[in-house]
Amino acid sequence: MSPTRPRKIPQRTCVACRTVRAKRDLVRVVRLIDGTVVVDPTGKKSGRGGYLCRQRPCWEKALQHGALERALKQTIPAESRATLSTFAAGLPEALAEAPAPHP
């Protein structure tokens, strides 16, 4: 029998801090066809998307400095910006780092 190969883990880059992480560790923000911008917890909604870390500083940077607007190729409407800010307020200030595995 041949040994099984490990599963490939999809990688994505945070649009704010430019850190490459596993897709599951990031939150997808998607621009829908009607122009609204929403958080996509499943990562499967149709539309242009961008990824952000699950920490408040990345979200603040992305919203204040236009990184998310550049990724979505659209200015974010005021209603959508308010929704994203509310979501960001519930995120931790920093990510809890996982302990290093023992050899």
SERO-4910 file (N, C-alpha, C, O; in steps of 0.05 Angstrom, whole numbers):
BEGIN
 pado doro    nc1    nc2    nc3   cac1   cac2   cac3    cc1    cc2    cc3    oc1    oc2    oc3
  Met    A     16    -24      0      0      0      0     17     25      0     38     26     13
  Ser    A      9     45    -15     24     70    -15     16     88      8     -8     88     16
  Pro    A     35    102     19     28    120     42     10    143     32     13    152      9
  Thr    A     -8    151     49    -26    173     41    -11    199     45      4    204     64
  Arg    A    -16    217     26     -4    243     27    -21    260     46    -45    257     48
  Pro    A     -8    278     60    -23    296     78    -41    315     61    -34    322     39
  Arg    A    -64    321     72    -82    339     58    -70    367     54    -57    377     72
  Lys    A    -75    378     31    -65    405     26    -84    425     40   -108    423     38
  Ile    A    -72    443     55    -87    463     70    -86    489     54    -65    500     49
  Pro    A   -110    499     45   -110    524     29    -99    547     45   -106    551     69
  Gln    A    -83    563     33    -71    587     46    -82    612     34    -87    614     10
  Arg    A    -86    632     51    -96    659     42    -79    680     56    -67    674     77
  Thr    A    -80    704     45    -65    726     57    -84    747     68   -103    755     55
  Cys    A    -79    756     92    -95    778    105    -89    804     89    -66    810     84
  Val    A   -110    818     81   -106    842     65    -95    865     81    -85    884     70
  Ala    A    -96    863    108    -86    885    125    -57    881    133    -40    898    127
  Cys    A    -51    858    145    -23    853    155     -6    837    136     18    834    141
  Arg    A    -18    827    114     -4    811     94      8    785    104     27    774     93
  Thr    A     -3    775    126      6    749    137     -8    726    123    -32    727    119
  Val    A      7    706    115     -5    683    102    -13    663    124      4    655    140
  Arg    A    -38    655    123    -48    636    143    -66    616    129    -72    619    105
  Ala    A    -73    595    144    -92    575    133   -119    590    129   -127    607    145
  Lys    A   -133    582    108   -158    595    101   -178    595    124   -192    614    128
  Arg    A   -178    573    139   -197    571    162   -191    590    185   -208    596    201
  Asp    A   -166    600    186   -158    618    207   -165    647    201   -163    665    218
  Leu    A   -175    652    177   -182    679    168   -212    682    164   -226    662    162
  Val    A   -221    707    164   -250    712    159   -252    724    131   -237    743    124
  Arg    A   -270    714    115   -275    724     88   -295    747     89   -316    744    101
  Val    A   -289    768     75   -308    790     71   -314    791     41   -295    790     25
  Val    A   -339    792     34   -346    790      6   -363    813     -3   -380    823     11
  Arg    A   -358    822    -28   -374    842    -41   -395    828    -58   -388    813    -76
  Leu    A   -420    832    -51   -442    819    -65   -448    834    -91   -438    856    -95
  Ile    A   -464    821   -108   -471    833   -134   -485    860   -131   -481    878   -148
  Asp    A   -501    863   -110   -516    888   -106   -498    911    -94   -507    933    -90
  Gly    A   -472    905    -89   -454    925    -79   -450    925    -49   -432    939    -39
  Thr    A   -466    910    -34   -462    910     -5   -438    892      1   -431    874    -14
  Val    A   -426    898     24   -403    883     33   -410    870     60   -419    883     78
  Val    A   -407    843     61   -415    828     85   -393    809     93   -376    801     77
  Val    A   -395    800    118   -377    779    128   -388    753    118   -412    748    120
  Asp    A   -370    736    109   -379    710     98   -367    688    115   -345    678    110
  Pro    A   -381    680    137   -370    660    155   -365    632    142   -347    618    151
  Thr    A   -380    626    122   -377    600    109   -355    600     88   -343    580     81
  Gly    A   -349    624     77   -328    627     57   -337    617     30   -321    612     12
  Lys    A   -364    615     26   -374    603      1   -393    622    -14   -403    614    -35
  Lys    A   -398    646     -4   -416    664    -18   -404    672    -45   -380    674    -47
  Ser    A   -421    678    -64   -412    686    -90   -406    716    -89   -421    732    -78
  Gly    A   -383    723   -101   -375    751   -102   -345    754    -97   -332    734    -91
  Arg    A   -336    778   -101   -307    783    -97   -301    785    -67   -315    799    -52
  Gly    A   -281    771    -59   -275    770    -30   -247    778    -23   -229    779    -40
  Gly    A   -243    783      3   -217    789     15   -217    776     42   -238    771     54
  Tyr    A   -193    770     52   -190    756     77   -177    773     98   -159    789     92
  Leu    A   -186    771    123   -175    786    146   -170    767    169   -185    748    173
  Cys    A   -150    773    185   -144    757    209   -167    761    229   -183    780    227
  Arg    A   -169    742    247   -190    744    268   -181    760    292   -182    751    315
  Gln    A   -170    784    286   -162    802    308   -169    831    300   -167    838    277
  Arg    A   -176    846    321   -187    873    316   -167    892    302   -176    906    284
  Pro    A   -141    892    308   -123    911    294   -123    908    264   -122    928    249
  Cys    A   -125    883    254   -125    879    225   -151    891    213   -149    904    192
  Trp    A   -173    888    226   -198    899    216   -198    929    216   -207    942    197
  Glu    A   -188    941    238   -186    970    239   -168    981    218   -175   1001    205
  Lys    A   -145    968    214   -127    977    193   -139    975    165   -137    993    149
  Ala    A   -153    952    160   -165    948    134   -187    968    128   -190    977    105
  Leu    A   -202    976    149   -224    995    144   -214   1024    143   -224   1039    127
  Gln    A   -194   1030    159   -184   1058    160   -166   1065    137   -167   1088    127
  His    A   -149   1046    129   -129   1052    108   -136   1043     80   -120   1046     62
  Gly    A   -160   1032     77   -170   1025     50   -160    999     39   -164    993     15
  Ala    A   -148    982     55   -138    956     45   -161    938     36   -158    925     16
  Leu    A   -182    939     51   -205    922     44   -219    933     18   -228    917      2
  Glu    A   -220    959     16   -232    971     -8   -215    964    -33   -227    958    -54
  Arg    A   -189    964    -30   -172    956    -53   -176    927    -60   -177    920    -84
  Ala    A   -178    910    -40   -182    881    -45   -209    876    -58   -211    858    -76
  Leu    A   -229    891    -50   -256    886    -62   -261    903    -87   -281    899   -101
  Lys    A   -242    921    -93   -244    938   -116   -270    955   -117   -283    957   -137
  Gln    A   -277    965    -93   -301    982    -90   -299    996    -64   -288    986    -44
  Thr    A   -310   1021    -63   -313   1034    -37   -335   1020    -21   -355   1011    -32
  Ile    A   -331   1019      5   -350   1005     22   -372   1024     30   -367   1045     41
  Pro    A   -398   1017     24   -420   1034     32   -421   1038     63   -411   1021     78
  Ala    A   -433   1060     72   -433   1067    100   -447   1045    117   -438   1039    139
  Glu    A   -469   1034    107   -484   1013    122   -466    989    126   -465    977    147
  Ser    A   -453    981    104   -435    957    106   -411    963    124   -403    945    139
  Arg    A   -400    987    123   -378    994    140   -386    992    169   -370    983    186
  Ala    A   -410   1001    176   -420   1000    203   -422    970    212   -416    964    235
  Thr    A   -432    954    195   -435    925    201   -408    912    205   -404    897    224
  Leu    A   -389    919    189   -362    908    192   -348    918    217   -334    902    231
  Ser    A   -353    943    224   -341    954    249   -353    940    273   -339    935    293
  Thr    A   -379    935    272   -392    921    295   -380    893    297   -375    884    320
  Phe    A   -376    879    275   -365    852    276   -336    853    287   -329    837    304
  Ala    A   -321    873    279   -293    876    288   -292    882    318   -273    874    331
  Ala    A   -312    896    329   -312    903    357   -313    878    374   -305    878    397
  Gly    A   -325    856    364   -327    832    379   -303    813    377   -302    792    389
  Leu    A   -283    822    362   -259    805    358   -238    811    380   -238    833    391
  Pro    A   -220    792    386   -199    797    406   -178    817    396   -175    821    371
  Glu    A   -164    829    414   -143    848    407   -119    834    394   -106    846    377
  Ala    A   -114    809    401    -92    794    389   -100    764    388   -117    755    404
  Leu    A    -88    750    370    -93    721    368    -79    706    390    -57    712    398
  Ala    A    -93    686    400    -80    668    420    -63    648    405    -74    633    389
  Glu    A    -38    649    410    -19    631    396    -22    603    408    -23    599    432
  Ala    A    -22    583    390    -23    556    399      4    547    409     25    556    399
  Pro    A      5    531    430     31    522    440     45    505    419     33    491    404
  Ala    A     71    506    420     87    491    401     84    461    406     85    453    430
  Pro    A     81    445    385     78    416    390    104    404    400    126    413    393
  His    A    102    384    417    126    371    428    136    350    408    120    337    395
  Pro    A    162    348    404    173    328    385    170    300    394    178    282    379
***
